[in-house]
Amino acid sequence: MGLQSSLNTALTGLQAAEAVIDVSGNNLANSNTVGFKSSQAQFATQFLQTQSLGSSPTDTSGGTNPRQIGLGVQVAEITPNFTQGTIQISANASDLAIQGEGFFIVEGGSGEQLYTRNGVFKTNSQNELVTITGNRLLGHGVDDNFQVQATELVPITIPLGSTAVAQATQNVFLEGSLIPDGDIADQAAIIQSAVLGDGLQPRPSAGATPASAALPDTTTTTAASSATAGGLVPGATYRYRFTFVDASGQESMPSSDSVPGSSSSAVTIGAGNSSVQLTNIPDDTSATEPYQLVNIYRTTNGGTNYFLVGQVPAGTASYSDTTADGALGAQLDSTSLDGSYSYYVTFYKTTGEESRPSPLTSSVNVTGNRVHLTGLPTPPAVPPGGGFPAYDRIRIYRNIGTDADSFYLVDTINIGDDYTDSTPDSVISSDDSMVNPNYKELDFDGPPMASNTLLVNLVKRTGDGQSVDYVPVFEEGTLTFTGEKGGRDLSGKEFVITDTTTAQELVNFMTQALGIQGSTADPVNPIPGSAAADAIDRTPVFSSGGSIANGRFQFVSNNGTGNAVDVPLDALTLITPNSTTLNPQLDFGTVQEAIGESATTDFIVYDSLGIPLQVRLTTVLESRDDSSVTYRWFADSGDNDPLTGAAIAVGTGLVTLDGEGNVLGVSEDTVSIDRANVPSQSPLTFDLDFSAISGLAADSSSIAASQQDGFAPGTLSSFIIGEDGRIRGVFSNGVTRDLGQIRLARFANPAGLEQRGENMFAGGVNSGLPVEGNPGEQGIGDIIAGAVELSNTDVGKNLIDLILASTQYRSNTRVITTAQQLIDELLNLRR
């Protein structure tokens, strides 16, 4: 076997050298392959030819060693070298390098798990991180709330540009100065609207027809002494005057005075006579509504004043006066009017209810006469369901000659009567209640609205004096209200007006929309009411809120100048069902100014959907003593969206500062904004941080929001991979969220892994089971983002290995050459 075995032995040497060359060549070929792990061939002797096993020592022999001839070499193992490769910085943020023993876990083509140290990753069209050969990187994904789900390995996804996220505000940090020496906020602003009436209450559609009262004409009247028995004195001379009398008992101006001998209305009683026979008594021949009665007046014997003799129906031809002087009636009133007069008429009920006045009558000019009013209106009948009083009288108002725009009560008459006005200006316009207790100035506004008055029935007076009218204020539709608070506009709020909406409902809506908070808004520290402007002891007498007072909408703000509310002329806009735009005018005015040191700031917070919400914070100086100063804060948000109502008030509380200007305590610091009709989390609650507020002296108080921790919606713009393998997405709004967790695996014997090509390894029968974990845990190694692990091929060593392998190869070829030469020599022996 000698020569033949040497050939085989040399052949194994050649094969071993070839293996070394192959391994070193592969190492050198992958010297620039990221994550490549070089290998090394390990040799072992092959079979042995045993010629003797040797012998042990004996008494006669010292023993012999075995005699064995080797029959070649074999590649016992090609061992991967898993030593750490050099870490090199990469320009790609998704490139990863492992510093340690771990492997990236990726998905094979058949869904199996493979392992690699090559950390060059990129995103595919599905936003998944994949290797350069297309294998998906596996790890833990996140749910819709960006919470890592550590249940199973899934492909890591980084949805750049597609995923959006927002962050709800949880804290608002305030700064500024709340001075200790300002005015105490113990007085609120009080505003009132114009007086509004109930248009459902009827008013006279027309007033009356005024005219100069007719004068009795005595041109044809005769007075003759008569023998009819009576009480007149023979020889005495009497004069007569006549007046027309209306249905209400009021008289016209009397006929002209008569003197003996100048008119037939003067008569001397003849001897034996004791009465006077009057003929052709004056009659009212007016074309419309003439007087129905005539009063007859006469002087007494030797007197100049006239007294009532009697009354006869108009048209009576003659009258026999037999009345003695002592039996005469009331003295003739010859008071006259001089000037230009107009009239208003109202319906009246004896229990005190009175309607709005009629349209103004035409004017009448009189000089030394009276005014006769005809065509006075009749009140309507009360409907079966009620709705207004059963008016039973008529009231008449007139201006005075020196003031055409001031109207005073003249008289109250029965329905259906006409009226003759003879009341002097000096009587009806006297300011002395003892002089004119039965007269008053006309209330042009009429019956005021009540809390249950329907909005669609509200009317407002326009004009005054000679030009009064009443216009509807509201119609059915959608009302938008934009008030003011502290001199700043509030957010507009909508209110739907129907045919059943009442005035009180509007008051409630406007109170909420103005952000006025009642005392119970802070149950622990009730919000104080307001003192009256002229109060000395400053005891609260007004409760904050809205009400209806004497036909006016009235709103009492919270105390302090920063809380002073107002309703400007353009505050109300009404869109009717036919899309007509109206601007109801309520003519609000301030009846009490607010007092109190205040500071206000506006800032934006965000709900869970990233919707920006406007918040206004107002602080007012509520109290002060010898050791501390207390401010009350009020928070309003026009974006507050409760289930019902239009409230913008979203919080209140107290901030107390000590004698060194430091915040001593906060009774309440939470703001709560309802989001009932928005799919975001409701309510949005966040805390106010007053720790940076100073209580030191300054020119005035100031407050501002320095920062808040909420964010508007943002899209995923970039990502960061930490050493712990946690992938954190960075959104365009600055928010960071977890996008996934990279997992690594390590093996007890990584050299036992099966290489699959493309830098991939698979678990082998001698590698042990994979131990999975997060980077940095269980000795699994750390991840360096933006870097790659270079090949660990030692070029110099592999070149030396090539030299050694080539030497080995040449040496074994020499063995073959020598063996062949010897065989050739043997063959030559034949010859």
PELINKA-V423592 format. One record per residue. N is the residue number from 0. PHI is phi in whole degrees, 0 to 359 (999 if undefined). OMEGA is omega in whole degrees, -180 to 180 (* if undefined). Layout:
# PELINKA-V423592
n	phi	omega
N	PHI	OMEGA
N	PHI	OMEGA
This chain:
# PELINKA-V423592
n	phi	omega
0	999	-166
1	306	-176
2	290	-180
3	296	180
4	294	179
5	295	176
6	297	-180
7	295	179
8	295	178
9	298	179
10	298	178
11	297	177
12	296	177
13	299	-179
14	296	179
15	295	179
16	297	177
17	299	180
18	297	179
19	298	179
20	299	179
21	298	-178
22	295	-180
23	297	178
24	298	178
25	295	178
26	300	-179
27	293	179
28	296	-178
29	255	-179
30	295	177
31	247	179
32	273	-179
33	298	176
34	76	-178
35	288	177
36	245	-178
37	290	-180
38	233	179
39	219	179
40	278	177
41	244	-175
42	253	173
43	214	177
44	296	-179
45	267	-178
46	288	178
47	237	173
48	262	-176
49	268	177
50	267	178
51	202	178
52	273	-178
53	83	180
54	221	180
55	274	180
56	298	175
57	230	179
58	293	-176
59	254	-177
60	220	179
61	274	178
62	93	179
63	234	178
64	270	178
65	297	174
66	245	-176
67	225	179
68	249	179
69	289	-178
70	250	174
71	131	-175
72	233	176
73	224	175
74	280	-177
75	283	-175
76	196	169
77	249	-169
78	262	174
79	291	179
80	257	-176
81	263	175
82	293	-176
83	296	173
84	275	-180
85	292	178
86	271	180
87	234	-180
88	295	-179
89	241	177
90	275	-176
91	254	-177
92	295	-179
93	272	175
94	286	-176
95	227	175
96	235	178
97	259	174
98	249	-175
99	146	-171
100	262	-172
101	282	178
102	231	168
103	292	178
104	258	-179
105	233	-177
106	259	178
107	282	-178
108	297	180
109	257	179
110	88	-180
111	282	179
112	272	174
113	239	-174
114	226	-179
115	209	172
116	256	179
117	282	-175
118	261	176
119	276	-178
120	239	176
121	215	179
122	261	176
123	264	-177
124	293	178
125	259	178
126	63	178
127	265	174
128	281	-179
129	229	176
130	284	180
131	292	177
132	259	174
133	91	179
134	278	-178
135	285	175
136	283	-177
137	256	178
138	184	178
139	262	178
140	271	179
141	236	177
142	270	-177
143	293	178
144	261	178
145	62	174
146	262	-179
147	296	-179
148	257	-175
149	274	-178
150	246	-178
151	209	178
152	275	180
153	225	176
154	300	179
155	283	-178
156	243	176
157	231	-173
158	280	180
159	301	175
160	79	-176
161	248	-178
162	277	178
163	244	-179
164	211	176
165	227	179
166	225	179
167	289	178
168	291	176
169	243	-178
170	216	172
171	237	-176
172	257	-174
173	252	175
174	216	179
175	141	-177
176	225	176
177	250	-170
178	289	-175
179	270	-169
180	244	177
181	277	177
182	290	175
183	294	180
184	277	179
185	241	-178
186	224	-177
187	255	171
188	284	176
189	237	179
190	239	179
191	225	176
192	275	169
193	296	177
194	291	180
195	244	-179
196	246	179
197	264	-178
198	295	177
199	288	176
200	287	-176
201	289	172
202	227	179
203	301	-180
204	285	176
205	213	-176
206	276	-180
207	196	176
208	250	180
209	272	177
210	206	175
211	299	-177
212	298	178
213	295	177
214	259	177
215	298	-179
216	260	-177
217	257	-177
218	301	-176
219	256	-178
220	284	179
221	236	177
222	229	-176
223	230	177
224	296	-174
225	228	-180
226	280	178
227	301	-177
228	301	180
229	199	-175
230	249	180
231	278	-173
232	265	178
233	299	-180
234	88	-180
235	277	178
236	252	-178
237	235	175
238	241	-176
239	233	172
240	223	-175
241	231	173
242	228	171
243	273	-177
244	237	179
245	272	-176
246	295	-179
247	270	178
248	90	180
249	274	-174
250	252	171
251	281	172
252	297	-179
253	287	176
254	293	-176
255	298	177
256	293	-178
257	237	179
258	241	-178
259	306	175
260	87	-177
261	255	-178
262	202	178
263	287	-180
264	276	174
265	248	-174
266	214	175
267	252	-177
268	283	-180
269	285	179
270	300	179
271	81	179
272	257	179
273	215	178
274	210	179
275	232	177
276	257	179
277	261	178
278	232	-178
279	55	178
280	298	-176
281	301	180
282	228	178
283	278	-179
284	254	178
285	300	-177
286	293	-178
287	235	175
288	43	178
289	288	174
290	297	-176
291	256	-176
292	225	177
293	228	173
294	262	-178
295	248	180
296	243	-179
297	214	174
298	281	172
299	271	180
300	297	180
301	81	-178
302	263	179
303	243	179
304	273	-178
305	254	180
306	227	-174
307	292	175
308	267	-177
309	181	-178
310	227	-180
311	229	175
312	298	176
313	299	-178
314	95	177
315	293	-173
316	280	-175
317	215	-178
318	208	180
319	260	-179
320	269	180
321	240	-172
322	281	178
323	288	-178
324	303	-177
325	291	-178
326	259	-179
327	293	-178
328	268	-174
329	295	179
330	287	-180
331	295	175
332	262	-178
333	253	178
334	299	-179
335	232	177
336	250	177
337	222	178
338	148	178
339	253	-172
340	231	172
341	230	-173
342	225	166
343	243	180
344	233	176
345	232	168
346	276	-175
347	218	175
348	241	-173
349	298	176
350	276	173
351	117	-179
352	288	-178
353	216	-178
354	277	169
355	291	-177
356	287	176
357	290	167
358	301	-178
359	294	177
360	287	172
361	292	-179
362	270	178
363	225	178
364	259	180
365	230	175
366	225	-179
367	62	-178
368	217	176
369	239	-177
370	248	178
371	257	-180
372	257	177
373	235	179
374	69	180
375	293	-173
376	287	177
377	244	-180
378	297	177
379	286	177
380	286	179
381	288	180
382	293	-178
383	303	-179
384	275	-177
385	75	179
386	124	176
387	202	-176
388	293	174
389	274	-177
390	296	-177
391	233	179
392	219	176
393	236	176
394	248	-176
395	239	180
396	240	-178
397	220	173
398	284	175
399	251	-172
400	299	-178
401	266	-179
402	211	-174
403	285	-175
404	254	178
405	252	-175
406	240	-175
407	232	180
408	294	178
409	263	-177
410	193	174
411	239	-173
412	235	179
413	285	178
414	294	178
415	95	180
416	278	164
417	265	-172
418	210	175
419	246	-175
420	266	179
421	226	-175
422	284	-177
423	293	177
424	303	-175
425	296	-179
426	277	-173
427	285	-175
428	255	-178
429	293	177
430	279	-177
431	272	-177
432	296	177
433	285	-180
434	277	-177
435	234	-179
436	295	-177
437	259	-177
438	240	177
439	209	178
440	282	-177
441	294	172
442	271	-176
443	296	-175
444	286	178
445	75	-177
446	296	-176
447	285	175
448	294	174
449	242	-178
450	296	-180
451	264	177
452	294	180
453	288	-179
454	300	-178
455	290	178
456	260	-177
457	291	176
458	230	179
459	233	179
460	286	171
461	243	180
462	80	-177
463	204	174
464	60	-175
465	279	-174
466	228	-179
467	257	174
468	214	-178
469	228	-177
470	238	174
471	296	-179
472	263	-174
473	234	169
474	231	173
475	294	-180
476	155	-180
477	252	-178
478	261	174
479	252	-177
480	243	178
481	235	-179
482	271	176
483	233	178
484	216	-179
485	62	-179
486	80	-180
487	242	179
488	294	172
489	263	177
490	290	179
491	290	178
492	234	-177
493	256	-178
494	217	-178
495	269	179
496	258	176
497	244	-179
498	284	178
499	243	-178
500	286	-176
501	260	178
502	297	-180
503	295	178
504	295	176
505	293	177
506	300	-180
507	298	179
508	297	-177
509	293	176
510	300	179
511	292	-177
512	292	177
513	272	178
514	72	179
515	282	-178
516	254	177
517	282	-176
518	299	-176
519	279	178
520	297	175
521	238	-174
522	295	-179
523	279	179
524	234	-174
525	307	180
526	287	-178
527	288	175
528	278	-174
529	249	171
530	280	174
531	285	-175
532	299	-177
533	262	-178
534	284	180
535	269	-177
536	276	176
537	58	177
538	287	-180
539	299	177
540	235	178
541	247	174
542	270	-180
543	293	-180
544	138	-179
545	250	180
546	201	173
547	244	-176
548	233	177
549	54	177
550	80	-179
551	243	166
552	285	-179
553	233	178
554	231	176
555	253	-178
556	287	166
557	287	-174
558	294	176
559	101	-178
560	296	180
561	292	-180
562	257	-176
563	297	-177
564	262	177
565	207	176
566	236	-178
567	292	-176
568	298	-178
569	262	-175
570	287	-174
571	245	175
572	229	-176
573	241	175
574	255	-178
575	280	180
576	302	178
577	266	175
578	70	174
579	280	-180
580	260	178
581	239	177
582	234	180
583	302	180
584	249	178
585	256	173
586	53	178
587	288	174
588	221	-179
589	271	178
590	254	174
591	208	179
592	278	177
593	279	176
594	228	175
595	144	177
596	303	-175
597	217	172
598	215	-175
599	225	174
600	218	175
601	246	177
602	209	-177
603	245	171
604	238	-176
605	231	175
606	273	-173
607	292	176
608	266	-179
609	81	179
610	283	180
611	287	-180
612	238	179
613	279	178
614	229	175
615	243	-180
616	246	179
617	240	176
618	243	179
619	228	-179
620	282	-174
621	273	-178
622	204	-179
623	205	173
624	224	-173
625	283	-178
626	232	-177
627	202	176
628	234	-178
629	239	173
630	254	173
631	251	176
632	257	176
633	237	179
634	247	176
635	235	174
636	216	176
637	293	178
638	269	175
639	298	-173
640	229	180
641	284	178
642	299	178
643	226	176
644	85	-176
645	229	-175
646	298	174
647	251	178
648	289	-174
649	233	177
650	162	174
651	202	179
652	182	-178
653	247	174
654	238	-178
655	251	179
656	242	-175
657	272	-176
658	290	177
659	253	178
660	82	-180
661	263	177
662	292	-178
663	271	-180
664	182	178
665	230	-177
666	287	-180
667	206	-178
668	230	-175
669	257	173
670	252	-177
671	232	-178
672	248	180
673	287	177
674	229	-170
675	299	-175
676	256	177
677	232	-176
678	286	176
679	279	-180
680	295	-176
681	228	-3
682	278	169
683	278	179
684	242	176
685	215	-177
686	257	174
687	264	-180
688	257	-178
689	265	-171
690	298	-179
691	268	179
692	283	178
693	251	177
694	252	-180
695	281	-177
696	294	176
697	202	180
698	296	179
699	203	179
700	286	176
701	211	178
702	208	180
703	207	175
704	268	-177
705	281	178
706	194	173
707	214	-170
708	257	175
709	263	-178
710	219	173
711	285	180
712	301	177
713	218	178
714	263	-180
715	291	-176
716	251	179
717	200	180
718	211	180
719	229	177
720	248	-178
721	276	178
722	298	179
723	275	179
724	82	180
725	282	179
726	266	-178
727	247	179
728	278	177
729	251	-177
730	263	-175
731	295	178
732	267	178
733	93	-179
734	282	172
735	245	179
736	219	176
737	289	177
738	250	180
739	169	180
740	228	177
741	285	178
742	250	175
743	244	177
744	227	174
745	230	-176
746	231	177
747	297	180
748	228	-179
749	299	178
750	295	180
751	274	179
752	287	179
753	265	179
754	281	-178
755	249	-175
756	84	-179
757	55	179
758	66	-176
759	256	174
760	235	174
761	235	178
762	300	179
763	250	-178
764	292	-177
765	245	-178
766	271	-172
767	86	179
768	286	179
769	290	174
770	255	-176
771	269	178
772	186	176
773	278	177
774	307	-179
775	90	-179
776	247	171
777	56	179
778	64	-173
779	272	179
780	105	179
781	250	178
782	251	174
783	246	-178
784	277	180
785	72	-179
786	210	177
787	227	175
788	265	-179
789	284	177
790	299	179
791	265	178
792	297	175
793	265	-173
794	301	-179
795	300	-179
796	296	-179
797	292	175
798	295	176
799	297	179
800	299	178
801	294	179
802	298	180
803	297	-179
804	294	178
805	293	176
806	297	179
807	299	-178
808	296	-179
809	299	-180
810	299	-179
811	289	175
812	292	176
813	296	177
814	300	-180
815	297	180
816	298	-179
817	297	-179
818	298	-180
819	293	179
820	298	180
821	293	178
822	296	177
823	299	179
824	296	178
825	297	179
826	294	-179
827	286	180
828	297	179
829	299	-177
830	279	*
